Amino acid sequence: MKPNLYISRQRMRTWCAWMICLLLLGLGRASYSQERAAPDAEKPSRQIVRQNQDPQEEKKEEEPQEEKPPVVPKYQVEVGYASWDLSGNENKFRQYATPPQGFFLKGFRYNPVSLLHGFRGDYNLIRLGGDDYFADSRMLMFFGDISFKGSLRRNRFLDDVITPVPVSDRQEGKALFKFKIAPEFAVSTVYSMSEENHFFQPPREALRQRTRYWDMVAEGKVGEARLSLGFSDFRYFDRTLVLPDTAIKRWRLVGVWEPFTTLGLEASYLSQEINQAAVSNHIDTISLASNWTVGPNTDIQMNYRHDSLNLPTVQTSFMREQHSFSSRLVQRWSRWQLQVGMNYRETERIRGDRLFLNIPKLWGFEGRLAGRLSRNLKLTLRGSTQHLSSLPLMLTTDTRSLYWNDRRFVQLKLDGGSPSLNGYFQWTHRRLANDLRASDVTSHFLTAGGNWEVNSRLSAFAEYNYEFWSGKSADSTVFPFQENYIPNSRVTVLGVSWSLTDQVFLLASYTDYTTDHDNPLREKDSNYAGRFLTMNLRYRFPAGHELNLMVAPWLYRDRIVDNMSYTATVLMLSGSARF
Amino acid sequence: MFRKKLWRLGIFSLAITLTLAWLGTVCVIGSVTPQNRSVNPLVVFEQAKAEDYTSDGACVTCHQAYAQSFEKSPHSLYSSNPKEPYDRQGCQSCHGPGKAHVEDREQAAKSGKDVLGLSKMKSKDASAVCLRCHTDTMKSTQWHRTAHARADLSCNSCHSVHLGVEHENETAAEKAKIKDAVKIINGFANVARPEPNKMLLASEALLCGKCHKKELSEFRHNFRHPLPEGRIVCSDCHDVHPVRAEQTRVSPNKSACITCHADIAGPFVFEHDPVNSTLGDGCNDCHRPHGSHNPALLTTASRGLCGQCHTEQSNTHFPGQSCWNTGCHVAVHGSNTDRKLLRR
């Protein structure tokens, strides 16, 4: 009988609730003890004086500490009210997250500077009880020899479709525990569990899945080297029973040795076992890396990696062995820096019919030049190229290779100006080509922007992005051509920050995006425009409390499928208090 | 034939000679007027004796603002541990022995015994100070291999022990950049998001966006990873601290994407080669991870995506919909039941 490995949502919530309770209890207990036991415990921890110190000097150093530092607020509570005033497609509006609606707790933070001598912690709750929430906590005990971190989050969202679909959600709980058992040796463990229920428009099937992840590491100084031994266990459970449950167990050993201050060596071995539907797959990886500081301004780096894969699950082509090597040279001058490098990858690829072994080879070269053209103008120029040779013969109807055999990348960055008026410009170019099929895809990205500090109270910024794409294929000879599926787009951003008085601040930003797409299939999400204005007015009371008003008229238009469009005026009034 | 071999031998010898000559020049000539002060902090700490240190009270007398900000930082907890050796306690655990500085600052500077000012040091040296203790984050050799170290960034390019205190060398332009980034992200929906790490100068998106402007701008697209909404941060995918990142990665042989998108982790009975990461960029062959103007963060829209590799199929079944929307090739990432990826 198959064991029930699922972690129910209820159980996950219970665990997380226990975790939060324990943390609260710990924080409360520590805070209470501090108040009872040590009225002066909040004094700076720097009071600890070295044993070999002169007692008179000790007295001297206590004098300045009598000046009390300003009181740091321990608690912060923020509440608010929000409305969307939404008309149109709610799915598109909530595609990535769900903003608050109605009255809500925006946040609660408990952040004591020091609980007890040698203890520290903080605790944050953001929108607990809302559709989307986040909570995290951290405790450091015994001067950081023991540390604990935990977080819990949930997000609700909708697939951006026209038909009604159930609300999707993703929730995740994470915990990290670390214990320093010796001055230079520690053990740590990470645990995370996530659950995703993602619903799509039919005929696409829903995803209802859980993942659980454990990782344990013991690491520290052993002799002159530093060793790290780790084990991790990853589990995947598909509750729709379409995909098989998967368990990945991994052992890794990493050693770092710095025989001289100018030379560092690292070696690692990694063994993975992937169990799926009673079939065991195995992957072994060995990697070596080095960094050699040849001179004060010169570094040479070299890496080698070997992967060996045994995947009985896979019935199509797969990589059996892979060797990769890369090296880089970094040279610095007073105002300029140059990097050049190369990489080589050789793969033993077993063809899908198991009758042939291909050994494709990938060569790559890269370079980067950065420096100052003048005192206020910085230039960065980088580029890379990759070439694939010994191309494999495919088993598809058309046996020409399906891989890009030529990749190019060039980027130019210019950044500079005066402190009150500065700007930047970036041009990025990529080209992917498959010579056997006479096809390529080329893209150019242009980004230009700048900041203007009008005076100490008023500043403005603007940015413009343009993406230009093109592509061709010798095989597409009738409409629609490859070019017709490759849209261009532009994004414009404007913003202003204005301190009206010492207490009143106005922040506003405007984003506008649009695409230029032939869209031969007349599909949704292809020809659209969005205009988003967000304005924040903030009033800060002398005691540090704040009132915040956000007004955000947003507009989204799909020019092909109008049912995807929406307009919303998000209104949010919130107030925060610190004490 | 012989002449060809001779040519190859000649070129090879010339390359070796030039490389050796260049290496020799680098070793002998060394530094060419570095922009910042070059001090090996490890040597400073190694050579310091107990009597070279002073009390922290002496530092607080002049540097009150720094002392107060330090108290708020988690560092104050670690550096007040009485079990730690004297060179890992208080202000001097990072700034080095300060007695000479307290007695006569100018004389100390002249004799090279002044305290270590991390913001004035070369990036490599400044990072070495942090990595004395943060060996769990990474060793210096691991740091030097990262792209950030190669681009001459140091730990204090992103982190600050003295948060809220303006560093002397932080120009107004730098501050403006952070302000600018704040405004960029501020335009999006205000939903539940975690607090930025307390040691960071700003939230991850804002910090990374200071240099990676193109990547930040991609998050403004209609389709994106939900970073502006606070559901993810840059370090969820990027190995800024490789040692830490490894502890939360599912598999180093596959792309980082499978940590969250576990349903496409495989291995599948019938794999789709790009997902298999055998030859190429893995997931990035079809997707733009930050954001895209195409649905599902695709590089190319709809059937055009499949058509860029499967060129002979690009017009099959036209004018149907995309290859997967109509319920045909629904298992584009891999299938356990169908060789043509028609069923999951």
HADDOCK unambig.tbl for C-alpha pairs under 7 A between the chains (distance, minus, plus):
assign (segid A and resid 44 and name CA) (segid B and resid 71 and name CA) 6.48 0.50 0.50
assign (segid A and resid 45 and name CA) (segid B and resid 76 and name CA) 6.78 0.50 0.50
assign (segid A and resid 45 and name CA) (segid B and resid 77 and name CA) 6.98 0.50 0.50
assign (segid A and resid 45 and name CA) (segid B and resid 80 and name CA) 5.72 0.50 0.50
assign (segid A and resid 46 and name CA) (segid B and resid 80 and name CA) 5.72 0.50 0.50
assign (segid A and resid 46 and name CA) (segid B and resid 90 and name CA) 6.20 0.50 0.50
assign (segid A and resid 48 and name CA) (segid B and resid 80 and name CA) 6.40 0.50 0.50
assign (segid A and resid 48 and name CA) (segid B and resid 82 and name CA) 6.79 0.50 0.50
assign (segid A and resid 50 and name CA) (segid B and resid 86 and name CA) 6.66 0.50 0.50
assign (segid A and resid 61 and name CA) (segid B and resid 55 and name CA) 6.62 0.50 0.50
assign (segid A and resid 61 and name CA) (segid B and resid 57 and name CA) 3.99 0.50 0.50
assign (segid A and resid 61 and name CA) (segid B and resid 58 and name CA) 6.19 0.50 0.50
assign (segid A and resid 62 and name CA) (segid B and resid 57 and name CA) 6.51 0.50 0.50
assign (segid A and resid 64 and name CA) (segid B and resid 57 and name CA) 6.57 0.50 0.50
assign (segid A and resid 64 and name CA) (segid B and resid 60 and name CA) 6.82 0.50 0.50
assign (segid A and resid 64 and name CA) (segid B and resid 61 and name CA) 6.03 0.50 0.50
assign (segid A and resid 69 and name CA) (segid B and resid 68 and name CA) 6.61 0.50 0.50
assign (segid A and resid 96 and name CA) (segid B and resid 226 and name CA) 5.97 0.50 0.50
assign (segid A and resid 97 and name CA) (segid B and resid 229 and name CA) 6.60 0.50 0.50
assign (segid A and resid 99 and name CA) (segid B and resid 189 and name CA) 6.65 0.50 0.50
assign (segid A and resid 99 and name CA) (segid B and resid 190 and name CA) 6.61 0.50 0.50
assign (segid A and resid 99 and name CA) (segid B and resid 191 and name CA) 5.27 0.50 0.50
assign (segid A and resid 100 and name CA) (segid B and resid 191 and name CA) 6.95 0.50 0.50
assign (segid A and resid 113 and name CA) (segid B and resid 72 and name CA) 5.95 0.50 0.50
assign (segid A and resid 118 and name CA) (segid B and resid 77 and name CA) 6.06 0.50 0.50
assign (segid A and resid 126 and name CA) (segid B and resid 192 and name CA) 5.80 0.50 0.50
assign (segid A and resid 127 and name CA) (segid B and resid 192 and name CA) 6.14 0.50 0.50
assign (segid A and resid 132 and name CA) (segid B and resid 192 and name CA) 6.06 0.50 0.50
assign (segid A and resid 133 and name CA) (segid B and resid 192 and name CA) 5.45 0.50 0.50
assign (segid A and resid 134 and name CA) (segid B and resid 192 and name CA) 6.10 0.50 0.50
assign (segid A and resid 134 and name CA) (segid B and resid 193 and name CA) 6.63 0.50 0.50
assign (segid A and resid 134 and name CA) (segid B and resid 194 and name CA) 6.59 0.50 0.50
assign (segid A and resid 143 and name CA) (segid B and resid 77 and name CA) 5.35 0.50 0.50
assign (segid A and resid 143 and name CA) (segid B and resid 78 and name CA) 5.16 0.50 0.50
assign (segid A and resid 143 and name CA) (segid B and resid 81 and name CA) 5.55 0.50 0.50
assign (segid A and resid 144 and name CA) (segid B and resid 77 and name CA) 6.86 0.50 0.50
assign (segid A and resid 144 and name CA) (segid B and resid 78 and name CA) 5.90 0.50 0.50
assign (segid A and resid 203 and name CA) (segid B and resid 327 and name CA) 5.83 0.50 0.50
assign (segid A and resid 204 and name CA) (segid B and resid 327 and name CA) 6.75 0.50 0.50
assign (segid A and resid 215 and name CA) (segid B and resid 247 and name CA) 6.44 0.50 0.50
assign (segid A and resid 234 and name CA) (segid B and resid 250 and name CA) 6.78 0.50 0.50
assign (segid A and resid 264 and name CA) (segid B and resid 141 and name CA) 4.96 0.50 0.50
assign (segid A and resid 291 and name CA) (segid B and resid 141 and name CA) 6.00 0.50 0.50
assign (segid A and resid 291 and name CA) (segid B and resid 144 and name CA) 7.00 0.50 0.50
assign (segid A and resid 291 and name CA) (segid B and resid 145 and name CA) 6.75 0.50 0.50
assign (segid A and resid 294 and name CA) (segid B and resid 27 and name CA) 6.48 0.50 0.50
assign (segid A and resid 295 and name CA) (segid B and resid 26 and name CA) 5.80 0.50 0.50
assign (segid A and resid 295 and name CA) (segid B and resid 27 and name CA) 5.14 0.50 0.50
assign (segid A and resid 295 and name CA) (segid B and resid 30 and name CA) 5.73 0.50 0.50
assign (segid A and resid 296 and name CA) (segid B and resid 30 and name CA) 5.77 0.50 0.50
assign (segid A and resid 296 and name CA) (segid B and resid 31 and name CA) 5.59 0.50 0.50
assign (segid A and resid 297 and name CA) (segid B and resid 30 and name CA) 6.97 0.50 0.50
assign (segid A and resid 297 and name CA) (segid B and resid 31 and name CA) 6.06 0.50 0.50
assign (segid A and resid 301 and name CA) (segid B and resid 145 and name CA) 6.87 0.50 0.50
assign (segid A and resid 313 and name CA) (segid B and resid 267 and name CA) 6.78 0.50 0.50
assign (segid A and resid 313 and name CA) (segid B and resid 268 and name CA) 6.72 0.50 0.50
assign (segid A and resid 313 and name CA) (segid B and resid 269 and name CA) 5.44 0.50 0.50
assign (segid A and resid 314 and name CA) (segid B and resid 267 and name CA) 6.65 0.50 0.50
assign (segid A and resid 314 and name CA) (segid B and resid 268 and name CA) 5.88 0.50 0.50
assign (segid A and resid 314 and name CA) (segid B and resid 269 and name CA) 4.29 0.50 0.50
assign (segid A and resid 314 and name CA) (segid B and resid 270 and name CA) 6.15 0.50 0.50
assign (segid A and resid 314 and name CA) (segid B and resid 271 and name CA) 6.93 0.50 0.50
assign (segid A and resid 315 and name CA) (segid B and resid 269 and name CA) 5.27 0.50 0.50
assign (segid A and resid 315 and name CA) (segid B and resid 270 and name CA) 5.87 0.50 0.50
assign (segid A and resid 316 and name CA) (segid B and resid 270 and name CA) 5.41 0.50 0.50
assign (segid A and resid 316 and name CA) (segid B and resid 271 and name CA) 6.22 0.50 0.50
assign (segid A and resid 319 and name CA) (segid B and resid 278 and name CA) 6.09 0.50 0.50
assign (segid A and resid 330 and name CA) (segid B and resid 150 and name CA) 6.98 0.50 0.50
assign (segid A and resid 333 and name CA) (segid B and resid 32 and name CA) 6.21 0.50 0.50
assign (segid A and resid 334 and name CA) (segid B and resid 32 and name CA) 6.08 0.50 0.50
assign (segid A and resid 334 and name CA) (segid B and resid 33 and name CA) 5.77 0.50 0.50
assign (segid A and resid 334 and name CA) (segid B and resid 34 and name CA) 5.15 0.50 0.50
assign (segid A and resid 334 and name CA) (segid B and resid 35 and name CA) 5.90 0.50 0.50
assign (segid A and resid 402 and name CA) (segid B and resid 309 and name CA) 5.30 0.50 0.50
assign (segid A and resid 402 and name CA) (segid B and resid 310 and name CA) 6.66 0.50 0.50
assign (segid A and resid 403 and name CA) (segid B and resid 309 and name CA) 6.93 0.50 0.50
assign (segid A and resid 419 and name CA) (segid B and resid 172 and name CA) 5.25 0.50 0.50
assign (segid A and resid 419 and name CA) (segid B and resid 173 and name CA) 4.43 0.50 0.50
assign (segid A and resid 439 and name CA) (segid B and resid 308 and name CA) 6.92 0.50 0.50
assign (segid A and resid 447 and name CA) (segid B and resid 214 and name CA) 6.66 0.50 0.50
assign (segid A and resid 451 and name CA) (segid B and resid 180 and name CA) 6.93 0.50 0.50
assign (segid A and resid 461 and name CA) (segid B and resid 180 and name CA) 6.60 0.50 0.50
assign (segid A and resid 473 and name CA) (segid B and resid 311 and name CA) 6.68 0.50 0.50
assign (segid A and resid 475 and name CA) (segid B and resid 311 and name CA) 5.85 0.50 0.50
assign (segid A and resid 475 and name CA) (segid B and resid 312 and name CA) 5.79 0.50 0.50
assign (segid A and resid 476 and name CA) (segid B and resid 314 and name CA) 6.92 0.50 0.50
assign (segid A and resid 482 and name CA) (segid B and resid 304 and name CA) 5.90 0.50 0.50
assign (segid A and resid 485 and name CA) (segid B and resid 300 and name CA) 6.50 0.50 0.50
assign (segid A and resid 485 and name CA) (segid B and resid 301 and name CA) 5.38 0.50 0.50
assign (segid A and resid 485 and name CA) (segid B and resid 302 and name CA) 6.98 0.50 0.50
assign (segid A and resid 485 and name CA) (segid B and resid 304 and name CA) 5.01 0.50 0.50
assign (segid A and resid 486 and name CA) (segid B and resid 300 and name CA) 5.48 0.50 0.50
assign (segid A and resid 486 and name CA) (segid B and resid 301 and name CA) 6.13 0.50 0.50
assign (segid A and resid 489 and name CA) (segid B and resid 293 and name CA) 6.85 0.50 0.50
assign (segid A and resid 495 and name CA) (segid B and resid 183 and name CA) 6.46 0.50 0.50
assign (segid A and resid 509 and name CA) (segid B and resid 183 and name CA) 6.65 0.50 0.50
assign (segid A and resid 509 and name CA) (segid B and resid 187 and name CA) 5.37 0.50 0.50
assign (segid A and resid 510 and name CA) (segid B and resid 187 and name CA) 6.88 0.50 0.50
assign (segid A and resid 521 and name CA) (segid B and resid 319 and name CA) 6.48 0.50 0.50
assign (segid A and resid 521 and name CA) (segid B and resid 321 and name CA) 6.23 0.50 0.50
assign (segid A and resid 525 and name CA) (segid B and resid 295 and name CA) 6.37 0.50 0.50
assign (segid A and resid 526 and name CA) (segid B and resid 294 and name CA) 6.69 0.50 0.50
assign (segid A and resid 534 and name CA) (segid B and resid 187 and name CA) 5.39 0.50 0.50
